[in-house]
């Protein structure tokens, strides 16, 4: 359904998540883009991805998608924490995702307050 109408993707995934089918919802979330649902606040999307990351502690997809959203919203410290948790879960993550490595390095280059 979300492939037919991407604007409904986030709403559909959220409903599925909280209806008790997190494995289905958490497979959908990483494939969605904020631009497809501009009416949904980014914080809601971040919360749902955080929930997926919590429910599936061996998966890195939700965490790295969360980091991307955090970067887009300008929260470099949160993005860095999300990437570091992904690395903790899968130490070889950046080997197969070099574009993510450059994003993570960008978060580390900024000084923390």
Jmol script that loads the backbone (N, CA, C; Angstrom):
load data "model"
ATOM      1  N   UNK A   1       0.828  -1.195   0.000  1.00  0.00           N
ATOM      2  CA  UNK A   1       0.000   0.000   0.000  1.00  0.00           C
ATOM      3  C   UNK A   1       0.869   1.255   0.000  1.00  0.00           C
ATOM      4  N   UNK A   2       1.962   1.247   0.765  1.00  0.00           N
ATOM      5  CA  UNK A   2       2.792   2.453   0.810  1.00  0.00           C
ATOM      6  C   UNK A   2       3.521   2.680  -0.496  1.00  0.00           C
ATOM      7  N   UNK A   3       3.788   1.627  -1.252  1.00  0.00           N
ATOM      8  CA  UNK A   3       4.433   1.803  -2.555  1.00  0.00           C
ATOM      9  C   UNK A   3       3.476   2.447  -3.548  1.00  0.00           C
ATOM     10  N   UNK A   4       2.194   2.168  -3.413  1.00  0.00           N
ATOM     11  CA  UNK A   4       1.206   2.770  -4.298  1.00  0.00           C
ATOM     12  C   UNK A   4       0.979   4.242  -3.968  1.00  0.00           C
ATOM     13  N   UNK A   5       1.072   4.579  -2.697  1.00  0.00           N
ATOM     14  CA  UNK A   5       0.878   5.960  -2.277  1.00  0.00           C
ATOM     15  C   UNK A   5       1.896   6.295  -1.184  1.00  0.00           C
ATOM     16  N   UNK A   6       3.085   6.749  -1.579  1.00  0.00           N
ATOM     17  CA  UNK A   6       4.142   7.036  -0.596  1.00  0.00           C
ATOM     18  C   UNK A   6       3.751   8.049   0.466  1.00  0.00           C
ATOM     19  N   UNK A   7       2.804   8.934   0.179  1.00  0.00           N
ATOM     20  CA  UNK A   7       2.372   9.918   1.181  1.00  0.00           C
ATOM     21  C   UNK A   7       1.725   9.244   2.378  1.00  0.00           C
ATOM     22  N   UNK A   8       1.223   8.044   2.195  1.00  0.00           N
ATOM     23  CA  UNK A   8       0.594   7.314   3.297  1.00  0.00           C
ATOM     24  C   UNK A   8       1.577   6.388   4.009  1.00  0.00           C
ATOM     25  N   UNK A   9       2.786   6.285   3.511  1.00  0.00           N
ATOM     26  CA  UNK A   9       3.759   5.341   4.048  1.00  0.00           C
ATOM     27  C   UNK A   9       4.022   5.465   5.526  1.00  0.00           C
ATOM     28  N   UNK A  10       4.327   6.685   5.988  1.00  0.00           N
ATOM     29  CA  UNK A  10       4.634   6.878   7.405  1.00  0.00           C
ATOM     30  C   UNK A  10       3.421   6.598   8.269  1.00  0.00           C
ATOM     31  N   UNK A  11       2.268   7.084   7.836  1.00  0.00           N
ATOM     32  CA  UNK A  11       1.049   6.873   8.611  1.00  0.00           C
ATOM     33  C   UNK A  11       0.714   5.388   8.684  1.00  0.00           C
ATOM     34  N   UNK A  12       0.812   4.715   7.562  1.00  0.00           N
ATOM     35  CA  UNK A  12       0.530   3.281   7.516  1.00  0.00           C
ATOM     36  C   UNK A  12       1.500   2.507   8.407  1.00  0.00           C
ATOM     37  N   UNK A  13       2.781   2.810   8.293  1.00  0.00           N
ATOM     38  CA  UNK A  13       3.781   2.105   9.101  1.00  0.00           C
ATOM     39  C   UNK A  13       3.547   2.358  10.588  1.00  0.00           C
ATOM     40  N   UNK A  14       3.211   3.574  10.946  1.00  0.00           N
ATOM     41  CA  UNK A  14       2.968   3.899  12.345  1.00  0.00           C
ATOM     42  C   UNK A  14       1.760   3.135  12.881  1.00  0.00           C
ATOM     43  N   UNK A  15       0.721   3.088  12.104  1.00  0.00           N
ATOM     44  CA  UNK A  15      -0.464   2.330  12.531  1.00  0.00           C
ATOM     45  C   UNK A  15      -0.146   0.853  12.690  1.00  0.00           C
ATOM     46  N   UNK A  16       0.610   0.316  11.762  1.00  0.00           N
ATOM     47  CA  UNK A  16       0.993  -1.096  11.834  1.00  0.00           C
ATOM     48  C   UNK A  16       1.863  -1.340  13.061  1.00  0.00           C
ATOM     49  N   UNK A  17       2.799  -0.427  13.330  1.00  0.00           N
ATOM     50  CA  UNK A  17       3.693  -0.561  14.475  1.00  0.00           C
ATOM     51  C   UNK A  17       2.900  -0.647  15.776  1.00  0.00           C
ATOM     52  N   UNK A  18       2.004   0.297  15.972  1.00  0.00           N
ATOM     53  CA  UNK A  18       1.277   0.370  17.230  1.00  0.00           C
ATOM     54  C   UNK A  18       0.061  -0.560  17.279  1.00  0.00           C
ATOM     55  N   UNK A  19      -0.238  -1.223  16.163  1.00  0.00           N
ATOM     56  CA  UNK A  19      -1.303  -2.231  16.151  1.00  0.00           C
ATOM     57  C   UNK A  19      -0.756  -3.606  16.540  1.00  0.00           C
ATOM     58  N   UNK A  20       0.549  -3.682  16.725  1.00  0.00           N
ATOM     59  CA  UNK A  20       1.130  -4.936  17.192  1.00  0.00           C
ATOM     60  C   UNK A  20       1.879  -5.728  16.139  1.00  0.00           C
ATOM     61  N   UNK A  21       2.242  -5.092  15.031  1.00  0.00           N
ATOM     62  CA  UNK A  21       2.993  -5.773  13.983  1.00  0.00           C
ATOM     63  C   UNK A  21       4.300  -5.031  13.703  1.00  0.00           C
ATOM     64  N   UNK A  22       5.154  -4.918  14.719  1.00  0.00           N
ATOM     65  CA  UNK A  22       6.371  -4.116  14.556  1.00  0.00           C
ATOM     66  C   UNK A  22       7.320  -4.646  13.490  1.00  0.00           C
ATOM     67  N   UNK A  23       7.372  -5.950  13.298  1.00  0.00           N
ATOM     68  CA  UNK A  23       8.294  -6.484  12.295  1.00  0.00           C
ATOM     69  C   UNK A  23       7.935  -5.997  10.896  1.00  0.00           C
ATOM     70  N   UNK A  24       6.644  -5.834  10.612  1.00  0.00           N
ATOM     71  CA  UNK A  24       6.203  -5.325   9.309  1.00  0.00           C
ATOM     72  C   UNK A  24       6.507  -3.829   9.217  1.00  0.00           C
ATOM     73  N   UNK A  25       6.109  -3.087  10.219  1.00  0.00           N
ATOM     74  CA  UNK A  25       6.325  -1.636  10.216  1.00  0.00           C
ATOM     75  C   UNK A  25       7.808  -1.291  10.125  1.00  0.00           C
ATOM     76  N   UNK A  26       8.629  -2.001  10.860  1.00  0.00           N
ATOM     77  CA  UNK A  26      10.059  -1.684  10.904  1.00  0.00           C
ATOM     78  C   UNK A  26      10.785  -2.090   9.629  1.00  0.00           C
ATOM     79  N   UNK A  27      10.143  -2.862   8.792  1.00  0.00           N
ATOM     80  CA  UNK A  27      10.692  -3.138   7.461  1.00  0.00           C
ATOM     81  C   UNK A  27      10.320  -2.016   6.497  1.00  0.00           C
ATOM     82  N   UNK A  28       9.196  -1.362   6.756  1.00  0.00           N
ATOM     83  CA  UNK A  28       8.739  -0.275   5.887  1.00  0.00           C
ATOM     84  C   UNK A  28       9.509   1.019   6.157  1.00  0.00           C
ATOM     85  N   UNK A  29       9.684   1.370   7.422  1.00  0.00           N
ATOM     86  CA  UNK A  29      10.280   2.660   7.791  1.00  0.00           C
ATOM     87  C   UNK A  29      11.581   3.010   7.064  1.00  0.00           C
ATOM     88  N   UNK A  30      12.560   2.118   7.010  1.00  0.00           N
ATOM     89  CA  UNK A  30      13.820   2.511   6.375  1.00  0.00           C
ATOM     90  C   UNK A  30      13.699   2.862   4.892  1.00  0.00           C
ATOM     91  N   UNK A  31      12.606   2.477   4.261  1.00  0.00           N
ATOM     92  CA  UNK A  31      12.419   2.751   2.839  1.00  0.00           C
ATOM     93  C   UNK A  31      11.670   4.046   2.560  1.00  0.00           C
ATOM     94  N   UNK A  32      11.254   4.733   3.598  1.00  0.00           N
ATOM     95  CA  UNK A  32      10.456   5.941   3.433  1.00  0.00           C
ATOM     96  C   UNK A  32      11.315   7.197   3.512  1.00  0.00           C
ATOM     97  N   UNK A  33      10.813   8.258   2.943  1.00  0.00           N
ATOM     98  CA  UNK A  33      11.520   9.541   2.945  1.00  0.00           C
ATOM     99  C   UNK A  33      10.628  10.612   3.550  1.00  0.00           C
ATOM    100  N   UNK A  34      11.221  11.530   4.265  1.00  0.00           N
ATOM    101  CA  UNK A  34      10.481  12.603   4.916  1.00  0.00           C
ATOM    102  C   UNK A  34       9.712  13.415   3.880  1.00  0.00           C
ATOM    103  N   UNK A  35      10.302  13.631   2.734  1.00  0.00           N
ATOM    104  CA  UNK A  35       9.648  14.453   1.712  1.00  0.00           C
ATOM    105  C   UNK A  35       8.334  13.851   1.223  1.00  0.00           C
ATOM    106  N   UNK A  36       8.162  12.540   1.413  1.00  0.00           N
ATOM    107  CA  UNK A  36       6.914  11.916   0.969  1.00  0.00           C
ATOM    108  C   UNK A  36       5.768  12.177   1.939  1.00  0.00           C
ATOM    109  N   UNK A  37       6.070  12.625   3.148  1.00  0.00           N
ATOM    110  CA  UNK A  37       5.040  12.922   4.149  1.00  0.00           C
ATOM    111  C   UNK A  37       5.365  14.211   4.884  1.00  0.00           C
ATOM    112  N   UNK A  38       5.310  15.336   4.180  1.00  0.00           N
ATOM    113  CA  UNK A  38       5.701  16.599   4.815  1.00  0.00           C
ATOM    114  C   UNK A  38       4.775  17.045   5.940  1.00  0.00           C
ATOM    115  N   UNK A  39       3.582  16.467   6.026  1.00  0.00           N
ATOM    116  CA  UNK A  39       2.624  16.875   7.050  1.00  0.00           C
ATOM    117  C   UNK A  39       2.867  16.199   8.396  1.00  0.00           C
ATOM    118  N   UNK A  40       3.760  15.227   8.442  1.00  0.00           N
ATOM    119  CA  UNK A  40       4.056  14.524   9.690  1.00  0.00           C
ATOM    120  C   UNK A  40       5.295  15.154  10.319  1.00  0.00           C
ATOM    121  N   UNK A  41       5.229  15.574  11.572  1.00  0.00           N
ATOM    122  CA  UNK A  41       6.402  16.172  12.225  1.00  0.00           C
ATOM    123  C   UNK A  41       7.579  15.183  12.280  1.00  0.00           C
ATOM    124  N   UNK A  42       8.760  15.688  12.025  1.00  0.00           N
ATOM    125  CA  UNK A  42       9.960  14.853  12.010  1.00  0.00           C
ATOM    126  C   UNK A  42      10.147  14.141  13.347  1.00  0.00           C
ATOM    127  N   UNK A  43       9.793  14.789  14.443  1.00  0.00           N
ATOM    128  CA  UNK A  43       9.960  14.164  15.758  1.00  0.00           C
ATOM    129  C   UNK A  43       9.122  12.886  15.867  1.00  0.00           C
ATOM    130  N   UNK A  44       7.968  12.849  15.239  1.00  0.00           N
ATOM    131  CA  UNK A  44       7.134  11.642  15.245  1.00  0.00           C
ATOM    132  C   UNK A  44       7.839  10.527  14.485  1.00  0.00           C
ATOM    133  N   UNK A  45       8.405  10.869  13.351  1.00  0.00           N
ATOM    134  CA  UNK A  45       9.127   9.882  12.554  1.00  0.00           C
ATOM    135  C   UNK A  45      10.343   9.360  13.327  1.00  0.00           C
ATOM    136  N   UNK A  46      11.042  10.262  13.990  1.00  0.00           N
ATOM    137  CA  UNK A  46      12.201   9.864  14.775  1.00  0.00           C
ATOM    138  C   UNK A  46      11.788   8.946  15.922  1.00  0.00           C
ATOM    139  N   UNK A  47      10.685   9.251  16.579  1.00  0.00           N
ATOM    140  CA  UNK A  47      10.211   8.397  17.675  1.00  0.00           C
ATOM    141  C   UNK A  47       9.886   6.994  17.183  1.00  0.00           C
ATOM    142  N   UNK A  48       9.225   6.895  16.031  1.00  0.00           N
ATOM    143  CA  UNK A  48       8.876   5.581  15.492  1.00  0.00           C
ATOM    144  C   UNK A  48      10.125   4.784  15.118  1.00  0.00           C
ATOM    145  N   UNK A  49      11.097   5.439  14.500  1.00  0.00           N
ATOM    146  CA  UNK A  49      12.341   4.740  14.172  1.00  0.00           C
ATOM    147  C   UNK A  49      13.096   4.339  15.435  1.00  0.00           C
ATOM    148  N   UNK A  50      13.064   5.181  16.451  1.00  0.00           N
ATOM    149  CA  UNK A  50      13.684   4.844  17.731  1.00  0.00           C
ATOM    150  C   UNK A  50      13.018   3.629  18.353  1.00  0.00           C
ATOM    151  N   UNK A  51      11.709   3.553  18.221  1.00  0.00           N
ATOM    152  CA  UNK A  51      10.971   2.397  18.733  1.00  0.00           C
ATOM    153  C   UNK A  51      11.386   1.126  17.991  1.00  0.00           C
ATOM    154  N   UNK A  52      11.544   1.206  16.687  1.00  0.00           N
ATOM    155  CA  UNK A  52      12.005   0.049  15.908  1.00  0.00           C
ATOM    156  C   UNK A  52      13.411  -0.368  16.359  1.00  0.00           C
ATOM    157  N   UNK A  53      14.268   0.609  16.575  1.00  0.00           N
ATOM    158  CA  UNK A  53      15.632   0.313  17.017  1.00  0.00           C
ATOM    159  C   UNK A  53      15.618  -0.384  18.372  1.00  0.00           C
ATOM    160  N   UNK A  54      14.703   0.025  19.238  1.00  0.00           N
ATOM    161  CA  UNK A  54      14.593  -0.592  20.557  1.00  0.00           C
ATOM    162  C   UNK A  54      14.033  -2.016  20.463  1.00  0.00           C
ATOM    163  N   UNK A  55      13.036  -2.206  19.620  1.00  0.00           N
ATOM    164  CA  UNK A  55      12.379  -3.512  19.504  1.00  0.00           C
ATOM    165  C   UNK A  55      13.250  -4.566  18.836  1.00  0.00           C
ATOM    166  N   UNK A  56      14.127  -4.119  17.938  1.00  0.00           N
ATOM    167  CA  UNK A  56      14.968  -5.054  17.194  1.00  0.00           C
ATOM    168  C   UNK A  56      16.439  -4.684  17.409  1.00  0.00           C
ATOM    169  N   UNK A  57      17.001  -5.108  18.543  1.00  0.00           N
ATOM    170  CA  UNK A  57      18.349  -4.673  18.925  1.00  0.00           C
ATOM    171  C   UNK A  57      19.487  -5.180  18.041  1.00  0.00           C
ATOM    172  N   UNK A  58      19.221  -6.123  17.150  1.00  0.00           N
ATOM    173  CA  UNK A  58      20.282  -6.602  16.262  1.00  0.00           C
ATOM    174  C   UNK A  58      20.231  -5.943  14.895  1.00  0.00           C
ATOM    175  N   UNK A  59      19.227  -5.132  14.655  1.00  0.00           N
ATOM    176  CA  UNK A  59      19.048  -4.496  13.359  1.00  0.00           C
ATOM    177  C   UNK A  59      19.640  -3.088  13.378  1.00  0.00           C
ATOM    178  N   UNK A  60      20.273  -2.698  12.292  1.00  0.00           N
ATOM    179  CA  UNK A  60      20.860  -1.361  12.202  1.00  0.00           C
ATOM    180  C   UNK A  60      20.092  -0.437  11.263  1.00  0.00           C
ATOM    181  N   UNK A  61      19.153  -0.975  10.493  1.00  0.00           N
ATOM    182  CA  UNK A  61      18.449  -0.148   9.505  1.00  0.00           C
ATOM    183  C   UNK A  61      17.694   1.014  10.140  1.00  0.00           C
ATOM    184  N   UNK A  62      16.951   0.739  11.180  1.00  0.00           N
ATOM    185  CA  UNK A  62      16.176   1.804  11.824  1.00  0.00           C
ATOM    186  C   UNK A  62      17.105   2.844  12.446  1.00  0.00           C
ATOM    187  N   UNK A  63      18.192   2.395  13.056  1.00  0.00           N
ATOM    188  CA  UNK A  63      19.133   3.330  13.682  1.00  0.00           C
ATOM    189  C   UNK A  63      19.779   4.259  12.671  1.00  0.00           C
ATOM    190  N   UNK A  64      20.211   3.717  11.550  1.00  0.00           N
ATOM    191  CA  UNK A  64      20.887   4.566  10.576  1.00  0.00           C
ATOM    192  C   UNK A  64      19.896   5.482   9.865  1.00  0.00           C
ATOM    193  N   UNK A  65      18.673   5.035   9.686  1.00  0.00           N
ATOM    194  CA  UNK A  65      17.642   5.901   9.111  1.00  0.00           C
ATOM    195  C   UNK A  65      17.309   7.018  10.113  1.00  0.00           C
ATOM    196  N   UNK A  66      17.274   6.669  11.388  1.00  0.00           N
ATOM    197  CA  UNK A  66      17.064   7.662  12.433  1.00  0.00           C
ATOM    198  C   UNK A  66      18.191   8.694  12.415  1.00  0.00           C
ATOM    199  N   UNK A  67      19.417   8.238  12.268  1.00  0.00           N
ATOM    200  CA  UNK A  67      20.561   9.152  12.203  1.00  0.00           C
ATOM    201  C   UNK A  67      20.431  10.111  11.026  1.00  0.00           C
ATOM    202  N   UNK A  68      19.967   9.611   9.890  1.00  0.00           N
ATOM    203  CA  UNK A  68      19.767  10.483   8.727  1.00  0.00           C
ATOM    204  C   UNK A  68      18.752  11.588   9.034  1.00  0.00           C
ATOM    205  N   UNK A  69      17.645  11.208   9.671  1.00  0.00           N
ATOM    206  CA  UNK A  69      16.628  12.204  10.025  1.00  0.00           C
ATOM    207  C   UNK A  69      17.172  13.212  11.033  1.00  0.00           C
ATOM    208  N   UNK A  70      17.974  12.728  11.966  1.00  0.00           N
ATOM    209  CA  UNK A  70      18.571  13.626  12.953  1.00  0.00           C
ATOM    210  C   UNK A  70      19.534  14.601  12.290  1.00  0.00           C
ATOM    211  N   UNK A  71      20.280  14.111  11.313  1.00  0.00           N
ATOM    212  CA  UNK A  71      21.161  15.007  10.561  1.00  0.00           C
ATOM    213  C   UNK A  71      20.360  16.057   9.811  1.00  0.00           C
ATOM    214  N   UNK A  72      19.283  15.641   9.170  1.00  0.00           N
ATOM    215  CA  UNK A  72      18.450  16.575   8.410  1.00  0.00           C
ATOM    216  C   UNK A  72      17.848  17.649   9.302  1.00  0.00           C
ATOM    217  N   UNK A  73      17.556  17.290  10.542  1.00  0.00           N
ATOM    218  CA  UNK A  73      16.970  18.276  11.451  1.00  0.00           C
ATOM    219  C   UNK A  73      18.038  19.080  12.189  1.00  0.00           C
ATOM    220  N   UNK A  74      19.326  18.781  11.935  1.00  0.00           N
ATOM    221  CA  UNK A  74      20.422  19.548  12.518  1.00  0.00           C
ATOM    222  C   UNK A  74      20.895  19.082  13.880  1.00  0.00           C
ATOM    223  N   UNK A  75      20.426  17.930  14.333  1.00  0.00           N
ATOM    224  CA  UNK A  75      20.830  17.418  15.644  1.00  0.00           C
ATOM    225  C   UNK A  75      22.021  16.468  15.470  1.00  0.00           C
ATOM    226  N   UNK A  76      23.188  17.064  15.324  1.00  0.00           N
ATOM    227  CA  UNK A  76      24.406  16.288  15.056  1.00  0.00           C
ATOM    228  C   UNK A  76      24.765  15.346  16.202  1.00  0.00           C
ATOM    229  N   UNK A  77      24.581  15.782  17.439  1.00  0.00           N
ATOM    230  CA  UNK A  77      24.927  14.932  18.584  1.00  0.00           C
ATOM    231  C   UNK A  77      24.056  13.681  18.616  1.00  0.00           C
ATOM    232  N   UNK A  78      22.762  13.835  18.364  1.00  0.00           N
ATOM    233  CA  UNK A  78      21.870  12.672  18.349  1.00  0.00           C
ATOM    234  C   UNK A  78      22.214  11.744  17.194  1.00  0.00           C
ATOM    235  N   UNK A  79      22.536  12.317  16.033  1.00  0.00           N
ATOM    236  CA  UNK A  79      22.917  11.501  14.880  1.00  0.00           C
ATOM    237  C   UNK A  79      24.183  10.704  15.187  1.00  0.00           C
ATOM    238  N   UNK A  80      25.145  11.361  15.830  1.00  0.00           N
ATOM    239  CA  UNK A  80      26.377  10.673  16.189  1.00  0.00           C
ATOM    240  C   UNK A  80      26.084   9.515  17.131  1.00  0.00           C
ATOM    241  N   UNK A  81      25.228   9.711  18.120  1.00  0.00           N
ATOM    242  CA  UNK A  81      24.869   8.629  19.049  1.00  0.00           C
ATOM    243  C   UNK A  81      24.181   7.475  18.323  1.00  0.00           C
ATOM    244  N   UNK A  82      23.313   7.794  17.388  1.00  0.00           N
ATOM    245  CA  UNK A  82      22.624   6.742  16.636  1.00  0.00           C
ATOM    246  C   UNK A  82      23.609   5.938  15.795  1.00  0.00           C
ATOM    247  N   UNK A  83      24.524   6.633  15.121  1.00  0.00           N
ATOM    248  CA  UNK A  83      25.542   5.919  14.339  1.00  0.00           C
ATOM    249  C   UNK A  83      26.430   5.064  15.240  1.00  0.00           C
ATOM    250  N   UNK A  84      26.808   5.594  16.387  1.00  0.00           N
ATOM    251  CA  UNK A  84      27.661   4.828  17.294  1.00  0.00           C
ATOM    252  C   UNK A  84      26.955   3.590  17.816  1.00  0.00           C
ATOM    253  N   UNK A  85      25.649   3.683  18.042  1.00  0.00           N
ATOM    254  CA  UNK A  85      24.889   2.499  18.455  1.00  0.00           C
ATOM    255  C   UNK A  85      24.830   1.487  17.311  1.00  0.00           C
ATOM    256  N   UNK A  86      24.693   1.959  16.081  1.00  0.00           N
ATOM    257  CA  UNK A  86      24.700   1.045  14.926  1.00  0.00           C
ATOM    258  C   UNK A  86      26.043   0.325  14.821  1.00  0.00           C
ATOM    259  N   UNK A  87      27.131   1.052  15.058  1.00  0.00           N
ATOM    260  CA  UNK A  87      28.468   0.447  15.018  1.00  0.00           C
ATOM    261  C   UNK A  87      28.619  -0.571  16.144  1.00  0.00           C
ATOM    262  N   UNK A  88      28.072  -0.250  17.308  1.00  0.00           N
ATOM    263  CA  UNK A  88      28.140  -1.186  18.426  1.00  0.00           C
ATOM    264  C   UNK A  88      27.401  -2.486  18.077  1.00  0.00           C
ATOM    265  N   UNK A  89      26.284  -2.346  17.396  1.00  0.00           N
ATOM    266  CA  UNK A  89      25.504  -3.528  17.016  1.00  0.00           C
ATOM    267  C   UNK A  89      26.150  -4.327  15.892  1.00  0.00           C
ATOM    268  N   UNK A  90      26.815  -3.621  14.980  1.00  0.00           N
ATOM    269  CA  UNK A  90      27.447  -4.279  13.834  1.00  0.00           C
ATOM    270  C   UNK A  90      28.767  -3.567  13.556  1.00  0.00           C
ATOM    271  N   UNK A  91      29.846  -4.118  14.078  1.00  0.00           N
ATOM    272  CA  UNK A  91      31.151  -3.454  13.966  1.00  0.00           C
ATOM    273  C   UNK A  91      31.625  -3.310  12.517  1.00  0.00           C
ATOM    274  N   UNK A  92      31.084  -4.086  11.606  1.00  0.00           N
ATOM    275  CA  UNK A  92      31.470  -4.006  10.199  1.00  0.00           C
ATOM    276  C   UNK A  92      30.496  -3.179   9.359  1.00  0.00           C
ATOM    277  N   UNK A  93      29.593  -2.460  10.006  1.00  0.00           N
ATOM    278  CA  UNK A  93      28.554  -1.739   9.288  1.00  0.00           C
ATOM    279  C   UNK A  93      29.123  -0.795   8.232  1.00  0.00           C
ATOM    280  N   UNK A  94      30.124  -0.021   8.582  1.00  0.00           N
ATOM    281  CA  UNK A  94      30.656   0.967   7.648  1.00  0.00           C
ATOM    282  C   UNK A  94      31.417   0.334   6.486  1.00  0.00           C
ATOM    283  N   UNK A  95      31.839  -0.889   6.639  1.00  0.00           N
ATOM    284  CA  UNK A  95      32.511  -1.578   5.530  1.00  0.00           C
ATOM    285  C   UNK A  95      31.554  -1.751   4.354  1.00  0.00           C
ATOM    286  N   UNK A  96      30.309  -2.058   4.653  1.00  0.00           N
ATOM    287  CA  UNK A  96      29.323  -2.264   3.587  1.00  0.00           C
ATOM    288  C   UNK A  96      28.486  -1.018   3.297  1.00  0.00           C
ATOM    289  N   UNK A  97      28.669   0.044   4.068  1.00  0.00           N
ATOM    290  CA  UNK A  97      27.925   1.293   3.879  1.00  0.00           C
ATOM    291  C   UNK A  97      28.867   2.496   3.969  1.00  0.00           C
ATOM    292  N   UNK A  98      29.776   2.648   3.016  1.00  0.00           N
ATOM    293  CA  UNK A  98      30.758   3.742   3.113  1.00  0.00           C
ATOM    294  C   UNK A  98      30.135   5.138   3.087  1.00  0.00           C
ATOM    295  N   UNK A  99      28.989   5.313   2.434  1.00  0.00           N
ATOM    296  CA  UNK A  99      28.346   6.630   2.417  1.00  0.00           C
ATOM    297  C   UNK A  99      27.888   7.022   3.813  1.00  0.00           C
ATOM    298  N   UNK A 100      27.502   6.052   4.607  1.00  0.00           N
ATOM    299  CA  UNK A 100      27.113   6.323   5.987  1.00  0.00           C
ATOM    300  C   UNK A 100      28.335   6.719   6.809  1.00  0.00           C
ATOM    301  N   UNK A 101      29.468   6.141   6.481  1.00  0.00           N
ATOM    302  CA  UNK A 101      30.705   6.468   7.198  1.00  0.00           C
ATOM    303  C   UNK A 101      31.036   7.950   7.052  1.00  0.00           C
ATOM    304  N   UNK A 102      30.873   8.469   5.841  1.00  0.00           N
ATOM    305  CA  UNK A 102      31.189   9.883   5.638  1.00  0.00           C
ATOM    306  C   UNK A 102      30.216  10.775   6.411  1.00  0.00           C
ATOM    307  N   UNK A 103      28.951  10.368   6.515  1.00  0.00           N
ATOM    308  CA  UNK A 103      27.990  11.137   7.317  1.00  0.00           C
ATOM    309  C   UNK A 103      28.377  11.099   8.796  1.00  0.00           C
ATOM    310  N   UNK A 104      28.745   9.918   9.267  1.00  0.00           N
ATOM    311  CA  UNK A 104      29.152   9.778  10.667  1.00  0.00           C
ATOM    312  C   UNK A 104      30.396  10.613  10.951  1.00  0.00           C
ATOM    313  N   UNK A 105      31.364  10.557  10.056  1.00  0.00           N
ATOM    314  CA  UNK A 105      32.578  11.355  10.233  1.00  0.00           C
ATOM    315  C   UNK A 105      32.245  12.844  10.302  1.00  0.00           C
ATOM    316  N   UNK A 106      31.230  13.261   9.550  1.00  0.00           N
ATOM    317  CA  UNK A 106      30.795  14.653   9.591  1.00  0.00           C
ATOM    318  C   UNK A 106      30.246  15.035  10.971  1.00  0.00           C
ATOM    319  N   UNK A 107      29.556  14.115  11.617  1.00  0.00           N
ATOM    320  CA  UNK A 107      29.026  14.408  12.946  1.00  0.00           C
ATOM    321  C   UNK A 107      30.149  14.477  13.975  1.00  0.00           C
ATOM    322  N   UNK A 108      31.172  13.691  13.780  1.00  0.00           N
ATOM    323  CA  UNK A 108      32.295  13.669  14.731  1.00  0.00           C
ATOM    324  C   UNK A 108      33.173  14.900  14.569  1.00  0.00           C
ATOM    325  N   UNK A 109      33.165  15.503  13.381  1.00  0.00           N
ATOM    326  CA  UNK A 109      34.016  16.658  13.137  1.00  0.00           C
ATOM    327  C   UNK A 109      33.542  17.895  13.908  1.00  0.00           C
ATOM    328  N   UNK A 110      32.279  17.904  14.271  1.00  0.00           N
ATOM    329  CA  UNK A 110      31.738  19.036  15.025  1.00  0.00           C
ATOM    330  C   UNK A 110      32.085  18.900  16.497  1.00  0.00           C
ATOM    331  N   UNK A 111      32.430  20.003  17.105  1.00  0.00           N
ATOM    332  CA  UNK A 111      32.750  19.979  18.537  1.00  0.00           C
ATOM    333  C   UNK A 111      31.462  19.956  19.341  1.00  0.00           C
ATOM    334  N   UNK A 112      31.486  19.180  20.395  1.00  0.00           N
ATOM    335  CA  UNK A 112      30.336  19.139  21.295  1.00  0.00           C
ATOM    336  C   UNK A 112      30.436  20.273  22.290  1.00  0.00           C
ATOM    337  N   UNK A 113      29.285  20.821  22.684  1.00  0.00           N
ATOM    338  CA  UNK A 113      29.298  21.929  23.660  1.00  0.00           C
ATOM    339  C   UNK A 113      29.762  21.459  25.021  1.00  0.00           C
TER     340      UNK A 113
END
end "model"
wireframe off; spacefill off
backbone 0.3
color backbone group
